[in-house]
Amino acid sequence: MGVLRSASNEDFPLHANTLQCLEELSRAQCFLSEDVAVLAHNYRYLRSIEGKLRLLNTVARHELPLGFDDEEPTLELKQLASLTSADSPQSLLQECEAIRVKNRELLNRLVPKS
């Protein structure tokens, strides 16, 4: 049984803050500090994207404003790329995809399905 499943609330105090939760997992040596650093960096990056989507007042705040594959990038995606100082909308999409893949790899390793 995994350490998180057998832990009590005293072992891992509940936090509404994701970064505090990651720090607790690192402190308890459930996750390597390097893994926590990557997850924290990626979380901050994705939250900054979400915040910029809010600034742009997009309808879908948890999705990138994509057009169709053969279309020019949407105005919102161009604006988002500009706000994030990305070289281009395509580079922003590549960065988001790389982070998504890295997070999935980490979570699959750190929290295996039982």
MIMARSE-237089 format. One line per field, with one value per residue: residue number from 1; x, y, z of N, C-alpha, C, CB in turn. Coordinates in nm, 3 decimals, decimal comma. Glycine has a CB too. Layout:
<rs>
torfi = [NUM/...]
n.X = [X/...]
n.Y = [Y/...]
n.Z = [Z/...]
ca.X = [X/...]
ca.Y = [Y/...]
ca.Z = [Z/...]
c.X = [X/...]
c.Y = [Y/...]
c.Z = [Z/...]
cb.X = [X/...]
cb.Y = [Y/...]
cb.Z = [Z/...]
</rs>
This chain:
<rs>
torfi = [1/2/3/4/5/6/7/8/9/10/11/12/13/14/15/16/17/18/19/20/21/22/23/24/25/26/27/28/29/30/31/32/33/34/35/36/37/38/39/40/41/42/43/44/45/46/47/48/49/50/51/52/53/54/55/56/57/58/59/60/61/62/63/64/65/66/67/68/69/70/71/72/73/74/75/76/77/78/79/80/81/82/83/84/85/86/87/88/89/90/91/92/93/94/95/96/97/98/99/100/101/102/103/104/105/106/107/108/109/110/111/112/113/114]
n.X = [0,085/0,056/0,238/0,087/-0,175/-0,190/-0,141/-0,217/-0,419/-0,259/-0,007/0,010/-0,079/-0,377/-0,389/-0,501/-0,345/-0,164/0,115/0,213/0,127/0,285/0,536/0,508/0,492/0,746/0,901/0,823/0,946/0,819/0,813/1,079/1,294/1,368/1,166/0,948/1,027/1,011/0,737/0,629/0,732/0,611/0,342/0,324/0,378/0,162/-0,051/0,004/-0,048/-0,322/-0,407/-0,344/-0,516/-0,753/-0,718/-0,742/-1,003/-1,125/-1,362/-1,332/-1,145/-0,972/-0,864/-0,659/-0,686/-0,757/-0,766/-0,881/-0,686/-0,570/-0,584/-0,490/-0,333/-0,553/-0,674/-0,678/-0,492/-0,261/-0,243/-0,211/0,036/0,195/0,161/0,290/0,545/0,632/0,797/0,634/0,291/0,292/0,522/0,445/0,233/0,380/0,541/0,347/0,243/0,471/0,503/0,264/0,301/0,532/0,433/0,237/0,399/0,551/0,345/0,234/0,447/0,489/0,243/0,128/-0,116/-0,316]
n.Y = [-0,118/0,221/0,504/0,737/0,647/0,517/0,712/0,941/1,230/1,373/1,309/1,426/1,733/1,893/2,115/2,398/2,501/2,419/2,422/2,418/2,166/2,006/2,069/1,956/1,683/1,646/1,706/1,496/1,299/1,156/1,218/1,288/1,570/1,689/1,608/1,735/1,999/2,023/1,972/2,188/2,409/2,367/2,383/2,651/2,777/2,691/2,796/3,065/3,092/3,040/3,264/3,468/3,403/3,469/3,745/3,805/3,757/3,523/3,273/2,999/2,918/2,725/2,611/2,624/2,883/2,762/2,734/2,584/2,314/2,383/2,653/2,997/3,097/3,176/3,504/3,538/3,343/3,444/3,683/3,577/3,446/3,672/3,796/3,612/3,632/3,451/3,317/3,270/3,187/2,912/2,821/2,864/2,680/2,444/2,449/2,432/2,179/2,019/2,050/1,939/1,671/1,604/1,637/1,434/1,206/1,218/1,205/0,954/0,793/0,868/0,838/0,564/0,357/0,136]
n.Z = [0,000/-0,082/0,055/0,074/0,080/0,322/0,504/0,768/0,858/1,029/0,945/0,693/0,669/0,554/0,280/0,104/-0,081/-0,356/-0,398/-0,135/-0,060/-0,228/-0,122/0,134/0,066/-0,034/0,192/0,355/0,226/0,029/-0,237/-0,462/-0,424/-0,663/-0,839/-0,721/-0,756/-1,036/-1,077/-0,930/-1,071/-1,321/-1,247/-1,162/-1,406/-1,570/-1,422/-1,456/-1,726/-1,721/-1,574/-1,753/-1,959/-1,835/-1,817/-2,085/-2,110/-2,211/-2,313/-2,248/-1,987/-1,914/-2,129/-2,416/-2,659/-2,939/-3,296/-3,598/-3,736/-3,985/-3,993/-3,945/-3,637/-3,364/-3,272/-2,993/-2,913/-3,027/-2,882/-2,626/-2,655/-2,689/-2,439/-2,278/-2,357/-2,543/-2,832/-3,048/-3,134/-3,190/-3,056/-2,794/-2,775/-2,807/-2,579/-2,375/-2,434/-2,394/-2,120/-2,030/-2,109/-1,958/-1,697/-1,695/-1,727/-1,489/-1,293/-1,353/-1,277/-1,009/-0,880/-0,912/-1,078/-0,896]
ca.X = [0,000/0,136/0,248/-0,022/-0,300/-0,188/-0,111/-0,329/-0,418/-0,147/0,114/0,004/-0,186/-0,443/-0,366/-0,570/-0,240/-0,098/0,259/0,237/0,109/0,405/0,644/0,485/0,528/0,892/0,950/0,796/1,025/0,732/0,857/1,212/1,290/1,377/1,032/0,865/1,068/0,955/0,591/0,601/0,760/0,507/0,217/0,330/0,369/0,025/-0,138/0,026/-0,123/-0,464/-0,428/-0,341/-0,642/-0,855/-0,697/-0,795/-1,147/-1,169/-1,474/-1,278/-1,026/-0,886/-0,828/-0,593/-0,776/-0,711/-0,853/-0,869/-0,546/-0,519/-0,609/-0,399/-0,364/-0,658/-0,629/-0,653/-0,367/-0,153/-0,233/-0,156/0,179/0,258/0,162/0,385/0,676/0,669/0,843/0,523/0,184/0,331/0,616/0,365/0,164/0,480/0,580/0,235/0,236/0,586/0,473/0,158/0,362/0,620/0,347/0,175/0,505/0,580/0,232/0,224/0,553/0,477/0,114/0,089/-0,248/-0,299]
ca.Y = [0,000/0,342/0,586/0,835/0,579/0,476/0,827/1,007/1,376/1,426/1,290/1,520/1,831/1,935/2,252/2,437/2,550/2,307/2,427/2,372/2,020/1,949/2,083/1,855/1,553/1,645/1,701/1,361/1,212/1,076/1,254/1,347/1,716/1,725/1,590/1,842/2,124/2,022/1,988/2,325/2,499/2,347/2,434/2,797/2,816/2,671/2,894/3,196/3,087/3,055/3,403/3,549/3,376/3,550/3,884/3,816/3,736/3,415/3,196/2,877/2,960/2,609/2,557/2,720/2,927/2,704/2,732/2,457/2,281/2,448/2,797/3,088/3,099/3,270/3,630/3,517/3,269/3,540/3,772/3,499/3,429/3,800/3,817/3,520/3,655/3,337/3,358/3,259/3,102/2,772/2,787/2,856/2,551/2,339/2,453/2,378/2,035/1,957/2,049/1,839/1,537/1,584/1,616/1,301/1,107/1,225/1,154/0,810/0,730/0,899/0,792/0,454/0,297/0,011]
ca.Z = [0,000/-0,092/0,175/0,079/0,115/0,462/0,587/0,838/0,844/1,107/0,865/0,583/0,690/0,432/0,237/-0,018/-0,168/-0,425/-0,376/0,001/-0,062/-0,288/-0,023/0,238/0,009/-0,042/0,330/0,406/0,139/-0,059/-0,371/-0,467/-0,433/-0,805/-0,895/-0,666/-0,821/-1,172/-1,065/-0,885/-1,184/-1,422/-1,191/-1,170/-1,547/-1,618/-1,355/-1,518/-1,852/-1,685/-1,536/-1,874/-2,029/-1,766/-1,861/-2,221/-2,098/-2,299/-2,263/-2,187/-1,915/-1,889/-2,260/-2,503/-2,766/-3,065/-3,412/-3,669/-3,767/-4,106/-3,983/-3,876/-3,493/-3,326/-3,215/-2,851/-2,899/-3,058/-2,767/-2,516/-2,683/-2,662/-2,294/-2,214/-2,421/-2,629/-2,964/-3,143/-3,081/-3,201/-2,949/-2,672/-2,777/-2,786/-2,437/-2,297/-2,460/-2,327/-1,976/-2,009/-2,121/-1,843/-1,579/-1,706/-1,700/-1,345/-1,214/-1,374/-1,199/-0,866/-0,829/-1,002/-1,060/-0,820]
c.X = [0,089/0,131/0,133/-0,154/-0,305/-0,163/-0,236/-0,319/-0,304/-0,017/0,123/-0,110/-0,245/-0,414/-0,451/-0,468/-0,161/0,051/0,295/0,224/0,233/0,524/0,630/0,525/0,679/0,952/0,933/0,871/0,940/0,773/0,997/1,200/1,297/1,240/0,939/0,899/1,009/0,804/0,554/0,623/0,648/0,373/0,214/0,312/0,225/-0,073/-0,119/-0,046/-0,272/-0,495/-0,430/-0,466/-0,756/-0,843/-0,755/-0,946/-1,199/-1,282/-1,424/-1,145/-0,930/-0,846/-0,758/-0,686/-0,725/-0,814/-0,848/-0,724/-0,490/-0,539/-0,490/-0,432/-0,469/-0,597/-0,594/-0,521/-0,247/-0,132/-0,171/-0,006/0,254/0,268/0,265/0,527/0,725/0,710/0,730/0,410/0,221/0,428/0,546/0,293/0,261/0,522/0,470/0,224/0,351/0,562/0,365/0,215/0,450/0,538/0,285/0,277/0,535/0,466/0,212/0,329/0,530/0,349/0,065/-0,052/-0,229/-0,388]
c.Y = [0,124/0,425/0,686/0,772/0,543/0,593/0,883/1,157/1,439/1,414/1,396/1,618/1,875/2,083/2,278/2,480/2,432/2,306/2,384/2,221/1,952/1,957/1,979/1,715/1,539/1,629/1,560/1,255/1,113/1,097/1,311/1,498/1,763/1,714/1,701/1,975/2,133/2,044/2,130/2,425/2,489/2,400/2,587/2,846/2,805/2,766/3,033/3,203/3,108/3,200/3,495/3,525/3,456/3,697/3,907/3,796/3,631/3,337/3,072/2,911/2,846/2,541/2,666/2,757/2,883/2,722/2,593/2,439/2,361/2,600/2,870/3,081/3,205/3,398/3,612/3,442/3,359/3,635/3,701/3,479/3,559/3,826/3,729/3,537/3,533/3,390/3,361/3,181/2,954/2,732/2,780/2,722/2,436/2,333/2,394/2,227/1,962/1,948/1,946/1,698/1,508/1,560/1,477/1,192/1,102/1,164/1,005/0,734/0,748/0,845/0,680/0,405/0,163/-0,092]
c.Z = [0,000/0,034/0,185/0,119/0,263/0,557/0,652/0,815/0,922/1,028/0,754/0,607/0,556/0,405/0,114/-0,123/-0,226/-0,397/-0,234/0,010/-0,120/-0,192/0,088/0,189/-0,004/0,097/0,389/0,324/0,061/-0,204/-0,361/-0,483/-0,578/-0,872/-0,848/-0,733/-0,962/-1,166/-1,024/-0,998/-1,288/-1,375/-1,202/-1,315/-1,597/-1,550/-1,415/-1,653/-1,824/-1,648/-1,657/-1,960/-1,965/-1,808/-2,000/-2,225/-2,197/-2,234/-2,187/-2,120/-1,885/-2,019/-2,339/-2,618/-2,904/-3,174/-3,473/-3,711/-3,884/-4,105/-3,923/-3,727/-3,461/-3,269/-3,068/-2,828/-2,929/-2,940/-2,647/-2,534/-2,653/-2,512/-2,222/-2,267/-2,498/-2,765/-3,066/-3,077/-3,085/-3,090/-2,814/-2,664/-2,751/-2,640/-2,349/-2,314/-2,391/-2,177/-1,945/-2,012/-2,000/-1,716/-1,580/-1,675/-1,550/-1,264/-1,233/-1,293/-1,049/-0,803/-0,922/-0,973/-0,989/-0,870]
cb.X = [-0,096/0,089/0,382/-0,036/-0,317/-0,083/-0,042/-0,327/-0,551/-0,135/0,115/-0,013/-0,133/-0,595/-0,215/-0,671/-0,146/-0,122/0,311/0,140/-0,016/0,439/0,644/0,337/0,462/0,944/0,876/0,645/1,127/0,583/0,759/1,294/1,404/1,480/0,974/0,883/1,221/0,987/0,534/0,689/0,896/0,494/0,201/0,463/0,462/-0,018/-0,108/0,179/-0,100/-0,499/-0,320/-0,215/-0,675/-0,840/-0,548/-0,728/-1,220/-1,052/-1,567/-1,259/-1,065/-0,955/-0,953/-0,459/-0,791/-0,679/-0,811/-0,965/-0,534/-0,587/-0,733/-0,412/-0,235/-0,754/-0,737/-0,769/-0,367/-0,186/-0,372/-0,228/0,201/0,179/0,024/0,340/0,779/0,551/0,952/0,568/0,055/0,394/0,729/0,264/0,093/0,601/0,611/0,102/0,239/0,715/0,427/0,049/0,444/0,713/0,237/0,116/0,634/0,604/0,104/0,238/0,688/0,483/0,009/0,189/-0,322/-0,322]
cb.Y = [0,000/0,425/0,659/0,903/0,453/0,370/0,935/0,973/1,434/1,352/1,150/1,447/1,954/1,911/2,279/2,550/2,645/2,315/2,568/2,440/1,982/2,022/2,224/1,855/1,534/1,773/1,803/1,332/1,137/1,114/1,355/1,287/1,778/1,636/1,453/1,852/2,134/1,889/1,887/2,361/2,464/2,199/2,390/2,849/2,728/2,527/2,897/3,222/2,951/2,962/3,448/3,519/3,224/3,537/3,918/3,713/3,868/3,321/3,154/2,763/3,026/2,509/2,505/2,664/3,080/2,556/2,841/2,452/2,135/2,389/2,824/3,236/3,124/3,206/3,740/3,439/3,146/3,620/3,827/3,363/3,388/3,912/3,790/3,376/3,692/3,236/3,266/3,190/3,126/2,745/2,891/2,972/2,531/2,363/2,598/2,446/2,007/2,037/2,190/1,855/1,527/1,706/1,723/1,280/1,142/1,370/1,227/0,776/0,788/1,047/0,911/0,338/0,279/0,029]
cb.Z = [0,122/-0,207/0,179/-0,054/0,031/0,483/0,505/0,991/0,891/1,242/0,804/0,447/0,768/0,442/0,208/0,010/-0,092/-0,575/-0,402/0,098/-0,142/-0,419/0,036/0,280/-0,128/-0,110/0,418/0,404/0,222/-0,039/-0,438/-0,583/-0,351/-0,877/-0,857/-0,513/-0,826/-1,244/-0,964/-0,763/-1,249/-1,456/-1,042/-1,113/-1,634/-1,596/-1,203/-1,537/-1,926/-1,567/-1,440/-1,955/-2,026/-1,612/-1,861/-2,312/-2,119/-2,334/-2,379/-2,293/-1,786/-1,797/-2,337/-2,556/-2,762/-3,047/-3,517/-3,792/-3,796/-4,227/-3,901/-3,932/-3,411/-3,222/-3,231/-2,788/-2,992/-3,187/-2,730/-2,504/-2,830/-2,730/-2,237/-2,236/-2,315/-2,642/-3,013/-3,276/-3,161/-3,337/-2,943/-2,666/-2,913/-2,875/-2,394/-2,339/-2,611/-2,356/-1,928/-2,117/-2,252/-1,824/-1,574/-1,847/-1,779/-1,302/-1,251/-1,523/-1,238/-0,846/-0,822/-0,991/-1,198/-0,675]
</rs>
